[in-house]
Amino acid sequence: MKITLNEKETKDEIKFPCLMQGEDGSVVFFITNKWGTVIHTNVDGKKRLGDNSVYWDMSKFKIFKGSITLEND
């Protein structure tokens, strides 16, 4: 028996603005390539809510496909 896998790396096209998730679980709202603001982070993470940068390393993020709800307490 012969089995051949033809795997293709599927890469989602990034359309800005968009939400992306970092390797550490943080979610950043990106306005353009490398420019974004942290809108979700875990307590132990290095990033803080509201941190903004124009130098994010995009290779450390993937497109966030979930949803986020913002509301006042």
C-alpha positions in Angstrom: 0.0 0.0 0.0 1.2 3.5 -0.8 -0.1 6.6 0.9 1.0 10.0 -0.2 0.2 13.2 1.7 0.2 16.5 -0.2 0.1 19.0 2.6 -0.1 22.6 1.8 0.6 25.3 4.3 -2.5 27.4 4.5 -1.7 30.9 5.4 -4.6 33.2 6.1 -4.3 36.6 4.4 -4.1 39.3 7.0 -6.6 42.1 6.3 -6.1 45.1 8.6 -7.6 46.1 11.0 -7.7 42.7 12.6 -7.4 40.8 15.9 -4.4 38.6 16.3 -3.3 36.2 19.1 0.2 36.1 20.4 2.1 32.9 21.4 1.5 33.9 25.0 -2.3 34.1 24.6 -2.5 37.8 24.4 -4.8 39.4 21.8 -3.7 42.5 20.0 -5.9 44.8 17.8 -3.7 45.5 14.8 -4.4 48.7 12.8 -1.7 48.0 10.3 1.3 45.7 10.0 3.3 45.8 13.3 1.1 48.5 14.8 -1.4 47.4 17.4 -2.8 47.7 21.0 -3.1 44.9 23.5 -6.8 44.3 24.3 -6.5 41.0 26.2 -3.7 39.5 28.3 -3.3 37.0 31.1 -2.1 38.2 34.5 1.3 36.4 34.1 2.0 37.8 30.7 4.7 40.4 29.9 2.2 42.5 28.0 -0.2 44.8 29.8 -3.7 45.8 28.7 -3.5 48.9 26.6 0.2 48.5 25.6 0.7 50.0 22.1 3.5 49.5 19.7 4.5 50.0 16.1 7.2 47.3 16.4 5.3 44.0 17.1 7.0 40.9 15.7 4.3 39.6 13.4 5.8 36.2 13.2 4.7 35.6 16.9 1.0 36.2 16.1 -1.7 34.3 14.3 -5.1 35.5 13.2 -7.6 35.4 16.1 -10.8 33.7 14.9 -12.9 34.0 18.0 -14.9 36.9 19.3 -14.3 39.4 22.1 -17.0 41.3 23.9 -16.2 44.6 25.6 -18.5 45.9 28.3 -18.4 48.0 31.5 -19.0 46.2 34.8 
